[in-house]
Amino acid sequence: MPKLLLLAACEKAIVEQQTNAVSMISLLQDVYVQLTPGATPPREAIIPMAWAVVSIFQRQPDDGGKSFEHQTIVANSAGRALLQTATSLFDLRAEFHRIVNHIDGMPIGFAGPLAIKCCLREKGAPDWREIAAYPININWQPLVSPTA
């Protein structure tokens, strides 16, 4: 099973065309959401927000000739999946493999921690393995009206 070297969420991930180098812009740790005082968003609320999750894997000696499936899941503190990326299939032909998931929308129906879960399985295996989780805190703040 490939070794996960990096799992990070950021506002933007840019892959340079000539060198294939990745740049991660503004790592995400906290998301602040302004709400009308006393308002609580629905539990399924998702705001329009573009962001990315970058995963980098390293081939291990027993990975030769195997294919793997990767999935990113955004879950609340109770473990309930709120967002899920499409499954990515990959082979480890080189020593390293990078996956950049571009995500449109951030779940804000729960204040508190979200877990960005990196899940992996060998192609055809029935069960996913959660390899790692990256935390992001959703913070609700009262909307402050400008004084006249």
N, C-alpha and C positions, 0 to 999 in steps of 0.2 A: 504494500500500500504506500503511495507516495507520501512523503513527509511535507507537512504544511510549514512553510517558512514565514509567510506573511498573510495576515488577514486584517484588512483595514477598510473603514468606510470614510469617504471623503466627498466634498462637494463636487469635485470634478476630477476625472482621470483622463489624461491625455497620453496617447501612444504616438510617439514620434515615428513618422513613416520610414525614414531612411535607416535609423539605428534600431528601431523597435523598442526603444527605451520608454519606460512609463514614468510620468510625472503625476503625483497626487497633490491636488490643490486643496488646502484647508481641510485637514482631518476633522471628522465629526466626533464630538464627544457629547455635546449638549445641543438640543434644538429647543428654542424658545418660541412659544406660541402665545400670542396676545388674544385674550378672550374678554368679551364684555363682562363686567363684574356680575357674579352670580351665575354665569352661563357655564354649562358643561357640555362639551361636544358629544355626539353619539359615539358609542364604543367602536363603531365601524368607520369613524371619520378619518379621511385621508386628505392631506393638503397637497396641492400641486407643488412639488419640489423635486428638482432633478438632482440626483446624487449617484454615487458609484461605490461598488464594493470590489476591492482588488484582492485576489488570492494568488499566491505564488507557491508552487509545489516543486519538490526536488525528487527525482527518480531514486528509488531504492534498488538494491541488487536483485531482488526477486520480482521487479515490475516489468521485466522484459517480455514483450509479446502480449501484454495485457492491455485491455481498454478499461477506462474508468468513467463514471458518471458523477457529475458535480451539480449541486444545487445550493442556492442561498435562500435561507428562510429568515424572515423577520418575525420574531415572536415576542409576546408580552411577558411580564414577569411570571405569569401562571403557566407559561409554555405554549399558549395558544398561538398558532401560526396566523399572522395578519397579512403577510405578503409572502410570495414565493416566486422565485425566478424559474424560467424554463430550465429543463435539464440540459447540461452541456456534456457532450461525449468527447473524450480526448484519449489519445495515446501518448505515452512519454517517449517520444523519439529522441529528444534532446535531454540533457540533464535537468533542465528546468522547464516548467510549464506555467504560464500565467493566464488567469481568467479575469476579465473585467466585466462585471455586471453593471449596466447602466439602468438605474431604477427611476421611474417617474412616479413620485408620490411618497409621502411619509405618513405613517399611521400616527394620529395624535389623539385617539379616543381614550387613551390611558395616560395619565401623568405618571412619570417614573421611568424605570429602566426598560429598554427594549434589548433583546439579544439578537444580533446579526449572526446567524448560525451557518457555519460552513459544513455541509454534509457531503459525504463521499461514499461510493460503493463501487465494487468491481462490476463491470457491465454484466447484466444478467442476474446479479445477486438480488435476493428478495428484500434485504434490509439495508437501510441507510445507516451510516455511522456519522454521528456528530463529531467532527474533528476538533472544532474550536468554536468559540463564540466571542463576538466583539460587542461591548456594551455601548449603548447610546441612551442618554437620559432625555426624556420628553418633559419639558418644564412648562407649566401653564402659568401665565402672568396676566394680571388684570390690565385691560386696555386703559391707558390713562388719557383722559380727554384734555386737549389743550385749553388752557384758561384764557378767557376772553379779556 
